[in-house]
Structure formats: structure tokens, C-alpha cells
């Protein structure tokens, strides 16, 4: 899913990896980051299982690692300051 969002939305996307096992969000976070999207992961202290957020953060492509309760606040802040692509007139 993250790869599709990266391709379709690029810098207009915000990717969030939350508690869970495995590393299935890792490649997607890398794709999102490379496309210019903003990225977040839940921190270890607030995660029930830290496997997925840890794997994503280990890529170096996660901008913000925050407690679960801070995720909505962080998203709102990013939306206010979100990078928008320049619109070109054709």
C-alpha cells in the first residue's frame, strides 16, 4: 500500500507505521521517503509490539518517532507545514 501511495501522491502523503510484528511497512516507508512524503513511526514505549515501527525507523527514512498519543498532533503539524509541489502552468 505504501508503495502505491508513494507513486500516486509523493510529497502530498504522510506515512505512519504503528505497533505490529514484522517488517512489511519497511519497504513502503523507504518508498514514501524517497518520493518526498513525510514519515512517522510509533515509539517503542507506546507500542504493544515494536517490530514494525522499529524496522521502519532503522531505515533512517522515518522523520518522527513519537508516542501513539502524539501521532495525531504530529500529523496535524505536518499538514500545516506540509511541502506542496509547485504547480506549473501549461
C-alpha positions as MATLAB code, in Angstrom:
seq = 'XXXXXXXXXXXXXXXXXXXXXXXXXXXXXXXXXXXXXXXXXXXXXXXXXXXXXXXXXXXXXXXXXXXXXXXXXXXXXXXXXXXXXXXXXX';
ca = [
       0.000    0.000    0.000;
       2.750    2.491    0.923;
       4.469    1.988   -2.434;
       1.207    2.768   -4.240;
       0.672    5.901   -2.153;
       4.274    6.979   -2.805;
       3.758    6.600   -6.557;
       0.350    8.278   -6.614;
       0.795   11.040   -4.032;
       4.518   11.603   -3.449;
       5.124   14.738   -1.385;
       1.415   15.056   -0.597;
       1.475   11.880    1.531;
       2.162   11.211    5.191;
       3.080    7.618    6.078;
       2.595    6.290    9.617;
       3.859    2.938   10.909;
       2.283    1.827   14.154;
       2.630   -1.105   16.518;
       2.863   -4.528   14.932;
       5.034   -7.524   14.197;
       7.255   -7.948   11.203;
       8.690   -5.522    8.740;
       6.082   -5.284    6.000;
       5.899   -1.464    6.238;
       9.648   -1.004    5.888;
       9.976   -1.010    2.094;
       6.927    1.236    1.899;
       8.396    3.789    4.299;
      11.553    3.884    2.180;
       9.457    4.423   -0.974;
       7.437    7.158    0.722;
      10.551    8.917    1.953;
      12.189    8.763   -1.473;
       9.037   10.262   -3.017;
       9.226   13.222   -0.631;
       6.415   12.122    1.679;
       6.572   12.839    5.397;
       7.056    9.788    7.628;
       6.299    8.829   11.234;
       6.633    5.763   13.403;
       5.225    4.956   16.808;
       7.823    4.869   19.588;
       8.785    1.742   21.491;
       7.331    2.813   24.839;
       3.789    3.170   23.490;
       3.910    0.184   21.109;
       2.344   -3.100   22.111;
       4.737   -4.786   19.661;
       7.639   -2.626   18.443;
       8.710   -4.825   15.500;
       7.212   -2.891   12.606;
       7.962    0.660   13.831;
      11.485   -0.412   14.827;
      12.153   -1.891   11.394;
      10.853    1.256    9.679;
      12.884    3.576   11.927;
      16.030    1.521   11.333;
      15.934    2.511    7.643;
      16.734    6.122    8.519;
      13.691    7.174    6.469;
      11.400    7.958    9.408;
      11.359   11.661   10.255;
       9.471   11.447   13.548;
       9.270    8.670   16.158;
       6.536    9.625   18.601;
       4.251    8.099   21.241;
       0.875    6.907   19.957;
      -0.956    9.797   21.623;
       1.286   12.277   19.749;
       0.657   10.821   16.271;
      -2.499   12.875   15.530;
      -0.835   16.064   16.801;
       2.251   15.392   14.705;
       0.152   14.714   11.602;
      -1.759   17.974   12.150;
       1.513   19.883   12.497;
       2.882   18.288    9.324;
      -0.301   19.139    7.429;
       0.099   22.789    8.396;
       3.696   22.845    7.205;
       3.410   20.170    4.505;
       5.619   20.598    1.454;
       3.500   21.101   -1.642;
       4.824   20.642   -5.153;
       4.964   23.727   -7.297;
       2.103   23.861   -9.748;
       3.259   24.525  -13.280;
       1.121   26.303  -15.832;
       0.915   24.505  -19.171;
];
